[in-house]
Amino acid sequence: MMSSPSLPTTLESKEDAEHNKICQDYNHMIKTLPKGNGWRVQHLYNYNGFWLDSSTLKTNMLLNTYFKPQPTDIFLASFMKTGTTWFKALMFSTINRHNYTFSNHYLHHHGPQSTFLKIDCEDYPVHDFTHLPARRLFATHYARTLLPPCMTSCRFVYVCRDRKDVLISKWIYLSKLRSKDLAPLSLDEAFELFCNGVSEYGPYWDHVLSYWRDSLVCPDKILFVRYEDMKKQPLVKLRKLAAFMGKGFTLEEVEKGVVEEIERLCSFENLSGLEVNRKGVEKFGKLVEVERQGKSSLEKERLVIGETI
């Protein structure tokens, strides 16, 4: 008597089959999506209205299948190069202010990037965050409409920045990471692509609006913050940020200057002086000169790219 083919019976085998199905769907879909010129890699793909590279697109498909949010999760969402690293430092220090002293803080020995898990990075298994304690901190560059609907129960802080600064900082940053097999991307080329919406996670304004519109409907779930406002009124905006995250400052803390201590700890002047932040691509407060080819002349711009991370 012939036995029937075995079926997946364990959770692991079912997940393997599901994962294989996603990979098959991805391999088929990637051949049919519209392609555009990438800033870091050769091609970007238009997926549900936004431009992603191939690995980030695949990660998004896995995210929508596997990610299991918790009501206490807090997400920092942003377009690339809008002040994400600074906000990571501010948010982490605010939430964990009772776990460290200002004289021997976590940020004295670790970069702000390590304080949040980035869910759009293929290095992380997006379905395996269950071991983390409550009030998990995640960061993402995905537009709101690309995230799983189940995330609507979580709180999001969205950072918006002047588009001109975003363009310049993104071009400088991705030019450093651009494949050496590709010709350099000029600022003029980047400008045209950016204006046409073709850049990693773009179009920029569609990205911003995807969060801004939802922030009007659900202000208790999405806090929309302008980078420039945080620069102008850091103490006021930091107190609002803390309250939104459910870790508002007490009157005693305010009187003791805890808000000022956090602002000072996370300032560019302080973080840029730490050895851990003077290494790698994302540096704080580095003054660079950029040659921009104009139509009639060559002009140079001095930009503090550390303030646009």
Buried (B, 14 or more C-beta within 10 A) or exposed (E): EEEEEEEEEEEEEEBEEBBEEBEEEBEEBBEEBEEBBBBBBEEBBBBEBBBBBBEBBBBBBBBBBBBEBBEBBBBBBBBBBBBBBBBBBBBBBBBBBEEBEBEEBBBBEBBBBEBBBBBBBEEBEBBEBEEEEEBBBBBBBBBBBBBBEEBBEBBBBBBBBEBEBBBBBBBBBBBEEBEEEEEEBBBEBBBEBBEEBBBBBBBBEBBBBBBBBBBEEEEEBBBBBBBEEBBEEBBEBBBBBBEBBEBBBEEEBBEEEBBEBBBEBBBBEBBBEBEBBEEEEBBBBBEEEBEBEEEEEEEEEEBBBBBBB
